[in-house]
């Protein structure tokens, strides 16, 4: 299959309002461009307003709004959601793509930085917005293949002693377990939850790694795994009408590392509910 043929199977998204976090770089930016090509109305929730405005200007696309939002801050998440719902009381899809892999040992909202952004930030967003949504809405959470990496003992997720990758690994275990729980229990009757994974690709998320590891990793990934444009297709599949509540969408290649999207049953061994507080 070619990318052109795959894209032709995704319906036109005109008149769909789609909210996106993490849409100014990497997988999120590639996905944002797909939304533009499919004529969606896109609402970007971003930390850097100027960067977003520059990207929008380059795309020459007017069906966009930009709202300030920082997933590392509960007050910013709350303010961003309040602004969003004041302007758009109903939206079709919310894509929670923003994430970090940070070396900082600074605590954010009382939690290790990457875990705070990638798990607690997503959880706070969902639990704050869900009761306020009155129309049918799809919420898509971006997970990661690393959520399947093994932990051999119970783990205090608020420990500040994790190495960079371990902290990222645990943050994605937590957010996937939480999303799976929402898919399984469906606590909000008007919200459909969908979980995606992009496989392995080269993005700016590794910018905080040591320079040598970052360079070697980028070369290795770009040589053996798939492009950002292909990695972002799981998100595009998720906003399509084919994806319904409980859909788990991953690359179809070996070990879900790369390839075009496929629907898969969520692995029970990855529930990881003992991590969830």
N, C-alpha and C positions, 0 to 999 in steps of 0.2 A: 504494500500500500504506500502511496505517496502522501505527503502532507496536504497537497492540494485536494486529493481525493477524499482524505479524511475530513478536511474542513468543509467540503461540499455536503457532507452528511449532517452537519450541525445546522439547525434551523436559524433563520434570521431572527435577531433579538430586538428588533424594533419595538418600541413601547415597553420594553422591560427596564425597570430600574434596578441596577445592580450596584451594591456597595462593595468597595474593595479596600482592604488594608494592605500595606506593603506593596503598593502598585507603582513605585517609582524606580525600582531596580530589580535585576535578576528575573526570577520566574514571574513575579508580580507584574513587572513592566511588560514582559512578553505577553502575558495573559491579558493585560490592559489593552494592548494593541489588537489582540484577537477580538476583544469586545467592541472596539472601535470598528473593525472590519465587518462585524456582524450588526452594526448600527444600534447597539445598546445605549441607553442613557446610563452613564457611569458616574458614581459619586465616590470620589477618592477621599479616604481618611488618611491624612499624612502628617508627619512631623515637620517636614520642610516644605512650606507653602511655595517658596520661590522656585525650588527645584521642580515641583509639580507643575507650576505655571509655565516654566520653560518647556517641559515635556509636552504639555498640552498645546502650546504655541507651535512647536515643531510638527506635531501631528495634524495641526490645522483642522481640529474637530471641535465643534461648539456644543455638542450634546453631553456636557460634562459639568460637574460641580466639584468644588474642592472644600473640604472641611478640616480644620486643624485637629490633630489627634495624636496622642503619644501613648502607646500601649504599656509603657513602663510606669505610668502614673494613673492611679485610680481616679483622681480628680479630673485628669485630662480625658480619660475614657468616658466618664460621666458627662462631662461638658460636651464632648464630641457627639455622644448619643443624643443628648438633649437637643443640640443644634440640628442634628440629622432628622429627628422625629418632628421637630417644629416645622422644618421645611418640607419634609416628605413623610407624612403620617403612615404611608404604606410603601413598601418596597418589595420587589420580587425575590431577590436573593441577596444575602450578605456573605461575602467571601473573606474569611479570617485567615489571611495569608502571611501577615507580618510575623517576623521571627528574627532572633539574633543568636549568634554563638560568640559569647563575650568572655574575655580573659579577666575582666575586672572583678575584684573581690568586694566591690561596693555593694551593699545590700540595697535592694529596691523594694519599697513597701514591706520591708522586714524579711525579704526572701533573697536568695542568691539571684543575681541579675538575670541570667538566661532563663531560669525557672520562673522568675517573676513575670517576664515578658511573654514567654512561650506557653506557659501553663496558667498561672494565676491571672494574667492579663486577659487571656481568652475566656477563662471561666468568669471573671468579673464582668466582662462585656456581655456574655450570654445571660448571666443571671440578672443583670441590670436591665437589659433591653427586652428580654423575653416576655415579662408580664405586661409590657407596654405595647407590644405588637398585637393589633386586632385583626389584621388581614392575614391571609395565608402567606407564609414566608418560608423560604428555604435558607438554612444556615449551613454553610460549607466550611469545614475546618481542615486546614492543611496540616497533615501529619508528616511523618518521615519514616523511611525504611529502618532507620536506627532504633525506632521504637521496638523493634523485634529483637534487639541485642539482649543477651541474657544477663540477669542480675541473680547472683547466687544467695542473696540474703535480703531480708527486709531492710529498707533504706529510709533514713530520715531525710526527706527531700528538702528540708530547710537547713541542712548542714552547709557550712560555707567552706568545706575542705575539698570539694570536688575539683578535679582538673577540668580544663575547658571543655573537651569533648564529652567527658562523662556527665558534666552538668547539662550540656545540650541533649545528650542521649536520654537522661532522666526526664528532662522537660518534655520531650516528645513522647516518652512512655506515658507520662501523666496526662497529656492532652488527648492522646488517643484513647486511653482508658476512660477518661471523662466523656469523650464524644461517644464512645461505644455504649456507655451507660445511658446517655441521652437517647441514642438510637434504640436501645433495648427497652427502656422504660417509657419513652415518649411522654414526658411530664407536661408538655405544652401541646395541646391538641391541634393548634393552628400552625405549628412549626415543624418542618421536615428537616432532619439533620442528615448531612452527608459528610463522609470522611474521604479525603484524598491523600495520596502520596505521589510525589513527583519522580521518584527513582533517584538516580545519582547524576548530578550535573554540576558544572562549574558556575558558581555564583559568588557574589560579594559577601555572602554570609560568613566566609572564612577569613575575612579581612583582619580579624583580631588574633589569628594564629601567628606563630613565629614566622618570619619572612621566608626562611628556608622551607619549612613545612608547607606554607601557603603556596610557594612557587612549585614545589614538587607535586603537591596535590592537584594544583590546577592543570599542570601538564599531563599528569596521569589520567585525570578525569576527562579532560577534553579529548584525549587520545582513545580511551577505551569505553567511554559511556556516552550518553546522548546529550543533545544540545538543549539549551534553555528553552528554545522554541518548542521542542518536542516535549520537554518536561512539563511545560505549562498546559499541555493539552488535557491533562486530567482535570484541571480546574474548568476548562471550557466544556468538557463533557459533563461536569457536575452541574453547571448552570443550565444545561439543556433539559428539555422536558422529559427525556428518557430517564434521568436520575431522579429517584424518588427517596422517600424516607428510608434510612437504613442502608443506602447504597455505599459501598466501599470500592473506590476506584483507584487502580494502581497501574503502572506500566505492565504490559503483557509479556515482557521478555523474561529470561531466566532469572529467578530469585527476585522478580519485580524491580530489577535494577534499571532497565531501560525499555523503550518500546512505546507503541501507541497504547491508549487506555483500554483497560478491560475491567469488568465488574467481577468482584471476588467476594467470597464469604470471609468475614472477619475472623482471624485465627483466635480460638478460645484461649490459647496459651498467652495471648497478648492482652487479655482483659486487665491484668495488673491492678485489680481494684484494691489490693492491699496498700497501694501507694496513695490512694485518694483519701483526703481528709474530709 
